[in-house]
Amino acid sequence: MRALIQRVSEASVTVDGEVTGDIGPGLLVLICAMQGDTESQVDKLAAKIAKCRIFQDEAGKMNLSVKDIGGAVLVVSQFTLSADTRSGNRPGFSSAAPSDEGAQLYEYFADQMAEQGLPIAKGRFGADMKVRLLNDGPVTIWMEV
């Protein structure tokens, strides 16, 4: 699993003019299932993201997790995180999980984030989504398990 997490003041996702998910302070998690990914890997990634200390404490140090600040998580599927750009000018996406597996792991990931005690909002798997965010920091971190 690959994830790009962004610390946000707010974020939302819209599909066909309808807001499908929005949050205030918290994390925007762009997530991509790769071929061969398992639920065990999803469990590890969800736990790691929930505990990632990237929010500022009272001393201004990145020492708090999204859970510590009472934040929420917006989960958005993004198969383009699988892009292979090593050759040519057109990225290849063949390392992404097949759509049905990707959809299942995406939903499982969102469920696992909720199991961490976090409020969850979601995009719509496979849809043409419009994502708005106000990156706080900016703080953007790549994670892979």
N, C-alpha and C positions, 0 to 999 in steps of 0.2 A: 504494500500500500504506500502510496505517496500522498503527502499533504503539504499544502502551502497554507500556513496560518498567518493571519494578520490581526494584530491588536487594533480594535476599532472603538470609536466613540459611538458609532451607529452603523448599521448596515441593513440592506434589504435586497430582496430578489423579486422580480416581476416576470410573469409569463403571460403573454397575450393580453397585456394591459392590467392583469390582476396581480396584486401583491400576494405571493405565496408564503413569504416569510420575512419578518423584520425583527431586529433586536436593537437595544440600546448598547451600553458599554459591554464589551466582551470580545469574542473571537469570531472572525469569518474564517471558516475552514473550507478550502477548496480541496476536494478529495478525488483520488483516482485509483481504481482497482487495477492491478497489473495481472498479467497471466500468471497463474499458479498461486495467487494470494489465497490465504486461508482465514477462517474466522479467528484463529489463534493470533494471527498477525494483526487483525483488526482490534482485538482485545488489547494487545500491547500498545498499539498506536493511540487508541482512545484514552487509555490510562495515562500515557505519556503526555498527551495534549492537555488533559484535564489537570495534570499536576505541574505543567510547565510554568515556571515562575518568571513571567515577563511583564507583570504589572508593577507599578511603583508603590513602594511602601511610604510611610510618613517621612523617611529620610531621603526619598528620591531614588532609591535603589530598586532595580528590578528584582523583587523578592517575593511577590505574591502571585498566586495562580488565579485563573478565571473564577474558580470556586471561592477563593479567599475574598474576592471583591464583590461576590454576589452577581457576577456577570452571566451572560447568556452566550449561546453558540449558534451561529447560522452555518448550516452545512450545505454546501453546494457541490454537486458532482461536476468534475471537469476532466474529461478524458484527455485533453490536450496536455496534461501534466506528464503523459507518457511519451511526449514528442522525442524522437530521435533526430538530432540535427547534425550528426557527425559527417554526413556526406550530402552533397547537393544543396539546393535552395528550398526544397519542399520537405517539411518535416514528415517523418513516418510515424504512424501510430499503431503499428502491428503488435507492440508489446503490451497494449492495454488489454484488459480482460474482455472476453466477449460480452456483448450488451446484457444478456440475461444474467450472467455471473456478476457483472459490474453493478447492475441494479440491485441484486440481492445483497452484495457486500456494502453498497452505499446505504441501504436501509438498515442493515445490521450495524454499521458504524454509527449512524444517527441514534439507534436504540442503545448502543453501548455508551455513547456520550450521555444520554439521558440516565442510564444506570449509574453514572458517576454523580448523579444528583444535580445535573445542570439543566436549565431551561433550554430547549432546543427549538429552532425554527429551521425550515428546509426550503430548498429549491425544488425543482421537479426533474427527476432523472431523464436525461435525453432531450429535454426541451431546449428551445432557444430562449435563454434567460438573459435578462438585463439586471446586472448586479450593481448596486450603489453602495459605496462605503466611504466612511471618513476614517482613514487610517490614523491611528493615534501613535505618534512618535516621530516618524513612522517606524513601526516594528513589524517586520515580515520575516518569517522563519520557514525554511524547507525541512520537512521531516520525511523519513522513509524507514520502513521496517521490512 
